[in-house]
Amino acid sequence: MASYIFMKVLESSAQRYDAGIKILSLGQIEKIHREIVENYIAVGDKVLEIGCGTGTLAILCAEKGASVVGFDISPQMLSVANKKIRERDLTDRIQLEEMGAIEMDEAFNSDTFDKIVSALVFSEFYSDEQKYVLREAYRVLKHGGLIIIADEVRPNSLAKRMLQLLVRIPLMVITYILTQTSTRALKGIESAITSAGFQIIHQKRTLLDSFGLYVAKKE
């Protein structure tokens, strides 16, 4: 009985995930998704999404004309994603896999994808996991391909960190109540990206320097 109740909580939290993340990011995630698709995804691109969650970004990429492979470790998230994909008649453009990022070495061939996207996922990885995923991303990207990462980051100045913390704490509580999900800010992601062999070609921060977008190229 207890396990059944726990599974029902997980299922319902996945259905509320999009609303919770929208609250936590103060709507920023929707703007970032649009910016990624409008500026970096082209018709005919083969796109890999690391941690596709409920499929929001994968759907936007497919609607732009890309073919998408997305993976996530959560079957509840993938169930929601598949429902959204079917409703939009995009099953021929989006392929979803239930797997973790540490399985990338066996799941994908080298030089396969034009673009890799990931939003609010790298902050869930430990430092060593981030380095591994970035190395694998470099391997599976084609020459000249791009990786686009959007995530929470740690503001550089103490004043902004304090102000961001005051704003973020109540949002974190609301988000956890809705989704049973929490996030933590990335640290040192720029150096991790370049250490993997990428050249950062664009980066920006918003929301008191607490939300970052990083675009890097495989030379």
Residue pairs with C-beta under 8 A, 6 or more apart in sequence:
9 180
10 74
10 76
10 180
11 76
11 79
13 76
13 178
13 179
13 180
13 181
14 54
14 74
14 76
14 77
14 79
14 80
14 179
15 80
16 178
16 179
17 53
17 54
17 77
17 80
17 178
17 179
17 181
18 54
18 56
19 178
20 174
20 175
20 176
20 178
20 179
20 181
21 29
21 120
21 175
21 179
21 181
22 29
22 30
23 171
23 174
23 175
23 178
24 168
24 171
24 172
24 174
24 175
24 183
25 120
25 152
25 207
25 211
26 171
26 207
28 206
28 207
28 211
29 119
29 120
29 150
32 119
32 150
32 211
32 213
33 56
33 57
33 60
33 119
33 150
34 60
35 213
36 57
36 60
36 117
36 119
36 148
36 150
36 213
37 57
37 60
37 61
37 64
40 115
40 146
40 148
40 215
41 47
41 60
41 61
41 64
41 66
41 115
41 117
42 64
42 65
42 66
42 114
43 64
43 65
43 66
44 65
44 66
44 67
45 61
45 65
45 66
45 67
45 114
45 115
46 66
46 67
46 69
46 112
46 113
46 114
46 115
47 58
47 61
47 66
47 67
47 68
47 69
47 113
47 114
47 115
47 116
47 117
48 68
48 69
48 70
48 108
48 112
48 113
48 115
48 116
48 117
48 137
48 140
49 57
49 58
49 61
49 68
49 69
49 70
49 71
49 116
49 117
49 118
50 71
50 101
50 116
50 117
50 118
50 121
50 133
50 137
51 71
51 72
51 73
51 101
51 118
51 119
51 120
51 121
51 124
52 58
52 70
52 71
52 72
52 77
52 78
52 81
52 96
53 72
53 74
53 77
53 81
53 120
53 121
54 77
54 80
54 81
54 84
55 70
55 80
55 81
55 82
55 84
55 85
55 94
55 96
56 84
57 117
57 119
58 68
58 70
58 81
58 85
58 94
58 96
59 84
59 85
59 88
59 90
59 94
61 68
61 117
62 68
62 85
62 90
62 93
62 94
63 88
63 90
66 93
66 115
67 93
67 94
67 95
68 93
68 94
68 95
69 94
69 95
69 96
69 97
69 108
69 113
70 81
70 94
70 95
70 96
70 97
71 96
71 97
71 98
71 99
71 100
71 101
71 107
72 78
72 81
72 96
72 98
72 99
73 98
73 99
73 100
73 101
75 98
78 96
78 98
81 96
82 96
85 91
85 94
85 96
97 107
99 107
101 121
101 125
101 129
101 132
101 133
101 136
102 129
102 132
104 133
104 136
104 137
104 140
105 136
108 136
108 140
109 140
110 139
110 140
111 139
111 140
111 141
111 142
111 143
112 140
112 141
112 142
113 140
113 141
113 142
113 145
114 141
114 142
114 145
114 146
115 141
115 145
115 146
115 147
115 148
116 137
116 140
116 141
116 145
116 146
116 147
116 148
117 147
117 148
117 149
118 147
118 148
118 149
118 150
118 151
119 149
119 150
119 151
120 150
120 151
120 152
120 183
121 151
122 130
122 133
122 149
122 151
122 186
122 189
123 151
123 152
123 183
123 184
123 185
123 186
124 183
124 184
125 133
127 188
127 192
130 189
130 192
131 192
131 195
131 196
134 147
134 192
134 193
134 195
134 196
134 198
135 196
135 197
137 147
137 196
138 147
138 196
138 197
138 198
138 218
141 147
141 218
142 218
143 218
143 219
144 217
144 218
144 219
145 217
145 218
146 201
146 215
146 216
146 217
146 218
147 193
147 198
147 215
147 216
147 218
148 213
148 214
148 215
149 189
149 193
149 212
149 213
149 214
149 216
150 211
150 212
150 213
150 214
151 186
151 189
151 211
151 212
152 183
152 184
152 185
152 186
152 210
152 211
152 212
153 185
153 186
153 187
153 189
153 205
153 209
153 210
153 211
153 212
154 161
154 185
154 186
154 187
154 210
155 161
155 164
155 205
155 208
155 209
155 210
156 209
157 209
160 208
160 209
160 210
163 208
164 207
164 208
164 209
164 210
167 208
168 210
172 182
172 183
175 181
175 182
176 182
185 210
186 212
189 212
189 214
190 200
190 203
190 214
193 200
193 214
193 216
194 200
194 216
197 218
197 219
198 216
198 217
198 218
198 219
199 216
199 217
199 219
200 214
200 215
200 216
201 215
201 216
201 217
202 213
202 214
202 215
203 212
203 213
203 214
203 215
204 212
204 213
205 211
205 212
205 213
206 213
